[in-house]
Amino acid sequence: ENGVLTVAGLSVTVIADQVGTPAYVVDEADLRARARAFAQAFDGWDVYYAAKSFLCTTVARWVAEEGLGIDVCTGGELTVVQRAGIDLRRVGLHGNNKSVEELTYALTAGVGRIILDSFDEINRLSALAERLQIRPRVMIRATTGVEAHTHEYIATAHEDQKFGFSIAGGSAAAALLACQQQPWLDLIGIHSHIGSQIFDAEGFEVAARRTLRLQADFATQTGIELGEMDLGGGFGIAYTSADTPSTPAALSEDLRGIIDHECSALGIAVPHLSIEPGRAISGPSTFAL
């Protein structure tokens, strides 16, 4: 009844579009507990549920009720979140190829932040913002030269990722200046993402050092100390018995230590931080039937 099915005393939610398509069976208590664990472990940070891991209106409501924001990548995902009745100030729009329609939708709907991936997008959003007389909060996505997965990570002197602005190549610094010079964009900080299926915080150390150095250099150049930084997501889950993902509490302790150490070394204030766990919340709680 109403999408809730009780099996052997376990209350789960079954979500299916139509007859003949797979149903997604979700353990509500488990998903809520995982969302709550991240919210509690990262108290004082913003935790954005990565909608691309699994999204429907019901799940959007659950994670919001547990204190999380939501990171969406398309206009379609934003529509689902809006229909779920989520406060869109707690929503961020990501995605490396956002259309004019999607950016317009985000502006008029009032999303809390937009992450920018290219100079074309900076100019496109600025023009839209001026036309609509809406000044959005924006971050630039910086590629750090760190690729992390499972128990390993690779740190290089240059970036070959296809998304975002290169720190080593100088485009990240140029993008920050371009945003800062646009009167209709409210530049709030830097976003980075180093991979997926990450089991520990080791790869974040080099990425945080490079991203915070970029922030410190920008402050020296402009006198503006950006207030926010997003470390991305990609926290892993156990697909096999050989996988040993870290807990939210352990990740929080390690990441806080890394940020505090690097900020102290650079002589800058610790920014307001955020992360974007997705599969670590939805993966173990959900399966296709």
Disulfide bonds with the S-S distance in Angstrom:
none
